[in-house]
Amino acid sequence: MIKPDILENQANLIYIGIGSNLGNRFNNIELTKFLLYFNGIHIVQSSSYYETLSWPDPKKPKFLNIIISIKSNLLPEKLLTIFKKIEQHLGRKITKKNSPRECDIDIIDYKKRIIKGNITIPHKKMHKRNFVLIPLYEINKSWIHPKFKTNIKKLIFSLPIKDIRSIKQI
């Protein structure tokens, strides 16, 4: 049985996706984690590294992705401002959508809240992405999608079989 205080703490966590498919992908992600810490963001837990084909063009460099859980009192807009600065620091440039990049940081879930406006949380396509669901499952097997009220296992099993087979834990 899970203690109520553990559930309460999980509800206050923020889940962040970090990915890289240019340069030294592993170092880019590790440096991102360091820069988050340097900006006062406490990392609670980190998933393993997962490698996936680039989407929508699998001919582009493969992505390395992780999911981290963090604790922060910062609002989503402030977090995004920090994330954009970190992405730029690591060399990300403004290019067309889905272009290869040194660093990509996304808010996947912000304290179980549903937010619409300048920011959409939970991330609007996260429930269809193997590189989000599988590492998220690794660090929180009881996670439930705040909008769809669907548990993470069901979301993973709703992925196409090719998506489940194509992700590789590093």
Secondary structure by P-SEA (a helix, b strand, c coil): cccaaaaaaaaabbbbbbbbcccaaaaaaaaaaaaaaaacccccccccbbbbccccccccbbbbbbbbbbbbcccaaaaaaaaaaaaaaaccccccccccccccccccccccccccccccccccccccccccaaaaaaaccccccccccccaaaaaaaccaaaaaacccc
